[in-house]
Amino acid sequence: MDDQSPEHISRRIAKYHKNLPYVSGITIRIYIKSPYGRRIEVHRNKLSKRKGGRRKRWQRITDKRMIDKRPSIINAKKRDGDMEGDFIAPGKDGEGLLLIHTDRKLRYPLLEKIHPVSIRTLTNAIKRIKKRYPEMKTVTWDNDILLICHKELEKKFDIKIYFCHPYKFWEKGGVENRNKIIRKYIPKGSDISRYSRAYIKKLEEKLQRRIMKCLRYRTPAEVLETHRKRKEKP
């Protein structure tokens, strides 16, 4: 079930699969806790119990375009391509970063492993994201020192970068919520360098298939496909 919420599965069945009998989220949870769903329950418990540490780096970056200057069309989530970005850092003895981009409107997630950590590998990661997601127009980020090159990134990829106020992580709440889900698969304290790019790709695809209430119980992949088809029409 791609670790989906039972309630979301229930609502999706009712909304999009009329040929299937209705089943409530409570019924699905009862099944999971029954002897027949024991393997699912064990898997879900493992995901919910993973713990660890996290590092967050805040340093001064000059000439920033702050989130206060973001136009209303971005704040209101009225168009595609306005992203929120973040880094998941490794544990104390780990290496590498995980770069996460999420579209504010379509909720479409993109992940890239950055290892070794440098401006060059960050630039290459954003290049791969831009190739997969050419809709990207803006990114709202935190104040990680790696973004000291933000002006060069703007020119290279024809985007605008906005910065949250220091320590106000809720100003990019969409990607922060996505990080909580990612932490089930890459626990706090993990060594990011040990995760293969194939694993990161599979995780990205799983997130793109995730049923979301805010998308009316559709998935980000479905919403993006519909959006692109609509734009292709003359």
N, C-alpha and C positions, 0 to 999 in steps of 0.2 A: 504493500500500500504506500510505498515511498515515505513511510512515517508520517502520514497525513493525520490531521485531527479527525476523530470519528464523527464529530458534529459536522465538519465541513464535508466529509464524504457523504453523510446522510443528506445534507442539503443539495449537494451536487447531483446525487441520484434522483432526488425529487424534481430537480429543475431541468436536467438535461437527459435523463435516461428513463423516459416514461414507460419503456418496455419492461423495466425491472420492478419488482415489488418494493414498496416503501419499507425502509428500515431506519429506525431512529438511531441517534448517536448513543443513547443509553443502551440499546440492544447490541450495538457493535462493541461497546465497552464490556457488557456482560459476556459476550462471546470471547473476547480477549482474555478475560479472567477465568474462563471455563477451561476444563482439561483440553478442549479442542484448540484453544488459542494460546496455549502455554508458551509456545516458541515465540509468538508475537509479543507476549507480555514480557518475557525475559529480555528480548531485544530492546523494547521500549524502556525498561527499567535501567538497562545499561547506559542508554543515551542520557537519561535524566540524572544519573548519579555521577557522571564524570565531572571532576573538579581539577583546579590547578591555579597557577598564578598568571599575572599579566603585567606587562610593562607598558607604560604610556609615556611618550617623549614629547615635551612641550619646550620649544625654544623660539627665539625671536626670528621672525621672517619679515623682511622689509617690503615696503610698497605693496601692501596687500589690498585687495578689493574685498571689503567686508560684506557680510551677509545683509547688512542694512541697505546696501545699494542694489540688492537683487530686485529686478522689476516684478510688478504684481502678477504678471502672467506666470512666472515661476512659482511664486508663493502660493498661487491658487491652483497649481498643478493643471494648467489649461492646455499644455502641449507636451509632446514627446521630446525626449532628448535632453531634459534637464535632470542631471544625475546628482546623486549623493555618493561621496567616496569615503573610504576609510581603510585603515591598515589593521590587520590582526597581527600582533607581535608574538614572538616565540617566548618560551620560558627562559629562566635565568641562564641556562647553559646552551640554549638552542640558537639557531641561526635562521635567517630568512624572514620574509614578511608575506602575508597574504593580502593582496589588493582586492577590495570589493567595490564595485560600482553598482548602483541600483537606480533605475529610472523612477523619478518621483511620481509620475502619472501612471505609467504602465506597470510599475513594480518589477520590471525585468532586470534580473541580476546577472552580473558578469564577474568572474573571478580570475585572478592571475597570480601565480607564484612568483615572488621576486627573490632570487638568490643567484649570486651574492647580492647584497643590498648596496645599491649605488644609484646615482642619477641616471646612468646609462641603462641599467636593467629596468628602472622605473619607466623610463622613456619607451623602451622596447615593449614593456607590458601594456602601456597605454596605447601604443601603436597597434598591438594585437586586438585590444578591446575596440578601438576605433574601426578596425577592419571588419570585425564581427557586428559592430553596432554603429553604422555610419550616422545614425540619427543624433548621436551625442553632440550637444551644443554647449552645455555648461556643466560644471562640476562644483558642488559645494563640499568643501573639505574642512578638516580640522587643521591644527597648526604643527603637524609633524615636520621636523627640520628637513626631511627629504624633499619637501616642497619648496625649498629655497630657490629652486629653478622654475617657479611657477610661470614667470613671464616667458621663458623659452618654450615651455609646454604650450602656452596659449598660442604663440606664433606658429609652432610646428604643426599643431593639430586644429587650428582655427576654432578654438573654444574660448570661453571665458571661465575663469576660476574665481570662486567666492570662498571666503574663509569665515568659519564660525568664530564667535568670541571664545577666548581660552576657557576651557573647563565647562563650557556649555554644550555638552554632547547632545542634548535634546534638540538642538537647532537642526540636526540632521537625523531626526528620529527614525526615518524609514530604514536607513542602512544600519542603524544601531539595533533595530528590531531584527533585521536580517542576520546580524552578527550573533544574536542569541541562538538562532537556529543552527548556524554554522558551527557554533561551539559544541553542539552535540556530536559532531563528526570530527572536529579538530579541537579537542579539549584545551582549556587554559593550561599553560605551562608546556604545551607541545613544542617540539622542535620542528618548525615549519619546513626546514630543509629536507626532512625525512619523508615528506609526503610527495609522491610522484605527481608529475603534471597530468598523467592519466587519471589519477585519483581526484585531483582538483577539477578536471573536466567533468567527470561523472557527478561530482557534487554540484557543480554549476548546473548541469542538466536536471538533476533532481530538484533543485530549487526552482528552476524554470517550470517544472511540472507541478509545483506545489499549489494546491487549491487554496484560494484566498478569499475571505469574506468581503474585503474591500473591492474585489474584482467581480463581485456577484457570483462567487463560488466557481469562477473560472481560474485558469492558470495563467501566469505571465506569458508563457509561450503561446497560448491560445489568443490572448489579447494582442500580442505583438503581431501574430499572423493575420488576424482580422484587420488590425490597424494598417499594416503594409498593403494588404489587398485593397483596402479602401483608398489608399493614396495612389495606387496604380491605375484606378479607374479614371477615364478621361473626363 
